[in-house]
Amino acid sequence: MSTENDTAEDRVLLITGASSGIGAATARHACRAGWRVVLAARSLERLQALSQELGGATRALAVRCDVTSWEDQQRMAAEALIGFGRIDAAFANAGFGGARGFLKDTVEHWREMVLTNVYGAALTIRATIPALTDSRGHLLLTSSVAGRRVLPGSLYSVTKHAVTAMGEAARQDLNGTGIRVTLIEPGMTDTPFFDQRPTDALQDDDIARAVIYAICQPAHVDVNEILIRPTAQQG
Ligand SMILES: NC(=O)c1ccc[n+]([C@@H]2O[C@H](COP(=O)([O-])OP(=O)(O)OC[C@H]3O[C@@H](n4cnc5c(N)ncnc54)[C@H](OP(=O)(O)O)[C@@H]3O)[C@@H](O)[C@H]2O)c1
């Protein structure tokens, strides 16, 4: 997707959870809008394939990162700066769900989910704040409708409430730095998040467009929350 108009000045969006679903779709939309992207997740081969699709490493840099590892997150931010020299927006999007019911799922699954959805998002904020301060950039977090209304027996819903709180905590903490903070709160979206793919759901592209809307606003406009449901969603 590289064009003769590409320049090293093009803004840089770092995305965790970029190997699939909402993160990968956002990378495609951002590249089309002229951004360079840093693609982070654990599945390096999938990231590399997406990087090739988007024009190679000068436009889309693939970085292996397990968001539960502080070392990985620090390396991710460092590789972004080495590769592109700046980070203008960071999208903490990596996450996964679990079964509803406090007697469902294994405790190991719970541990990984809490570490990924909550601790991982916090580490992405921590790892990217210095670069975002330099760029007077933009921080985005993927919460959920499940981070706005409690779902019965859903520890996943609890993790997403934590992400919603994290967005507001970061917004207040970063006030005065010029960094903007946006919570993306999708309703049911048809991605590999679900083992059984939903019908009447949003598409990953629908969420990607919301991210692009937020990051393309003028510097004085801070879109704090975008809550999106499919028209058909009941809850
Ligand atoms: N789909 C929905 O209905 C929906 C609704 C509301 C919110 N969300 C949220 O949207 C976000 C993206 O989900 P999705 O729907 O796009 O699902 P998805 O297609 O399954 O994507 C999840 C992404 O998270 C990454 N990931 C998981 N654990 C990770 C870890 N430890 N380190 C780094 N990356 C990790 C996965 O990559 P690797 O496996 O390669 O690491 C993958 O790229 C999640 O936070 C999810 O909770 C989804």
Ligand as a Chemical Component Dictionary entry (heavy atoms), coordinates in Angstrom:
data_LIG
# 
_chem_comp.id                   LIG 
_chem_comp.type                 NON-POLYMER 
_chem_comp.pdbx_formal_charge   0 
_chem_comp.three_letter_code    LIG 
# 
loop_
_chem_comp_atom.comp_id 
_chem_comp_atom.atom_id 
_chem_comp_atom.alt_atom_id 
_chem_comp_atom.type_symbol 
_chem_comp_atom.charge 
_chem_comp_atom.model_Cartn_x 
_chem_comp_atom.model_Cartn_y 
_chem_comp_atom.model_Cartn_z 
_chem_comp_atom.pdbx_ordinal 
LIG N1  N1  N 0  -15.263 -9.188  19.250 1  
LIG C1  C1  C 0  -16.075 -8.570  20.111 2  
LIG O1  O1  O 0  -17.314 -8.749  20.106 3  
LIG C2  C2  C 0  -15.479 -7.585  21.096 4  
LIG C3  C3  C 0  -16.391 -6.737  21.767 5  
LIG C4  C4  C 0  -15.873 -5.818  22.689 6  
LIG C5  C5  C 0  -14.527 -5.751  22.912 7  
LIG N2  N2  N 1  -13.671 -6.602  22.247 8  
LIG C6  C6  C 0  -12.242 -6.478  22.544 9  
LIG O2  O2  O 0  -11.588 -6.164  21.328 10 
LIG C7  C7  C 0  -10.204 -6.518  21.466 11 
LIG C8  C8  C 0  -9.780  -7.232  20.197 12 
LIG O3  O3  O 0  -10.524 -8.433  20.103 13 
LIG P1  P1  P 0  -11.041 -9.018  18.714 14 
LIG O4  O4  O 0  -12.517 -9.077  18.783 15 
LIG O5  O5  O -1 -10.388 -8.340  17.587 16 
LIG O6  O6  O 0  -10.543 -10.539 18.880 17 
LIG P2  P2  P 0  -9.375  -11.376 18.178 18 
LIG O7  O7  O 0  -9.578  -11.363 16.692 19 
LIG O8  O8  O 0  -9.344  -12.682 18.873 20 
LIG O9  O9  O 0  -8.050  -10.525 18.489 21 
LIG C9  C9  C 0  -7.434  -10.542 19.753 22 
LIG C10 C10 C 0  -6.027  -10.022 19.589 23 
LIG O10 O10 O 0  -5.410  -9.961  20.876 24 
LIG C11 C11 C 0  -4.123  -10.524 20.771 25 
LIG N3  N3  N 0  -3.654  -11.026 22.061 26 
LIG C12 C12 C 0  -4.290  -11.869 22.929 27 
LIG N4  N4  N 0  -3.503  -12.107 23.987 28 
LIG C13 C13 C 0  -2.356  -11.392 23.802 29 
LIG C14 C14 C 0  -1.155  -11.223 24.532 30 
LIG N5  N5  N 0  -0.951  -11.838 25.722 31 
LIG N6  N6  N 0  -0.192  -10.421 24.032 32 
LIG C15 C15 C 0  -0.376  -9.800  22.853 33 
LIG N7  N7  N 0  -1.475  -9.916  22.102 34 
LIG C16 C16 C 0  -2.454  -10.710 22.580 35 
LIG C17 C17 C 0  -4.265  -11.625 19.728 36 
LIG O11 O11 O 0  -3.012  -11.891 19.112 37 
LIG P3  P3  P 0  -2.047  -13.142 19.411 38 
LIG O12 O12 O 0  -2.913  -14.317 19.772 39 
LIG O13 O13 O 0  -1.295  -13.283 18.125 40 
LIG O14 O14 O 0  -1.174  -12.676 20.522 41 
LIG C18 C18 C 0  -5.173  -10.938 18.718 42 
LIG O15 O15 O 0  -4.416  -10.145 17.825 43 
LIG C19 C19 C 0  -10.094 -7.331  22.755 44 
LIG O16 O16 O 0  -9.586  -6.517  23.777 45 
LIG C20 C20 C 0  -11.534 -7.702  23.052 46 
LIG O17 O17 O 0  -11.757 -7.915  24.419 47 
LIG C21 C21 C 0  -14.123 -7.489  21.345 48 
# 
loop_
_chem_comp_bond.comp_id 
_chem_comp_bond.atom_id_1 
_chem_comp_bond.atom_id_2 
_chem_comp_bond.value_order 
_chem_comp_bond.pdbx_ordinal 
LIG N1  C1  SING 1  
LIG C1  O1  DOUB 2  
LIG C1  C2  SING 3  
LIG C2  C3  SING 4  
LIG C2  C21 DOUB 5  
LIG C3  C4  DOUB 6  
LIG C4  C5  SING 7  
LIG C5  N2  DOUB 8  
LIG N2  C6  SING 9  
LIG N2  C21 SING 10 
LIG C6  O2  SING 11 
LIG C6  C20 SING 12 
LIG O2  C7  SING 13 
LIG C7  C8  SING 14 
LIG C7  C19 SING 15 
LIG C8  O3  SING 16 
LIG O3  P1  SING 17 
LIG P1  O4  DOUB 18 
LIG P1  O5  SING 19 
LIG P1  O6  SING 20 
LIG O6  P2  SING 21 
LIG P2  O7  DOUB 22 
LIG P2  O8  SING 23 
LIG P2  O9  SING 24 
LIG O9  C9  SING 25 
LIG C9  C10 SING 26 
LIG C10 O10 SING 27 
LIG C10 C18 SING 28 
LIG O10 C11 SING 29 
LIG C11 N3  SING 30 
LIG C11 C17 SING 31 
LIG N3  C12 SING 32 
LIG N3  C16 SING 33 
LIG C12 N4  DOUB 34 
LIG N4  C13 SING 35 
LIG C13 C14 SING 36 
LIG C13 C16 DOUB 37 
LIG C14 N5  SING 38 
LIG C14 N6  DOUB 39 
LIG N6  C15 SING 40 
LIG C15 N7  DOUB 41 
LIG N7  C16 SING 42 
LIG C17 O11 SING 43 
LIG C17 C18 SING 44 
LIG O11 P3  SING 45 
LIG P3  O12 DOUB 46 
LIG P3  O13 SING 47 
LIG P3  O14 SING 48 
LIG C18 O15 SING 49 
LIG C19 O16 SING 50 
LIG C19 C20 SING 51 
LIG C20 O17 SING 52 
# 
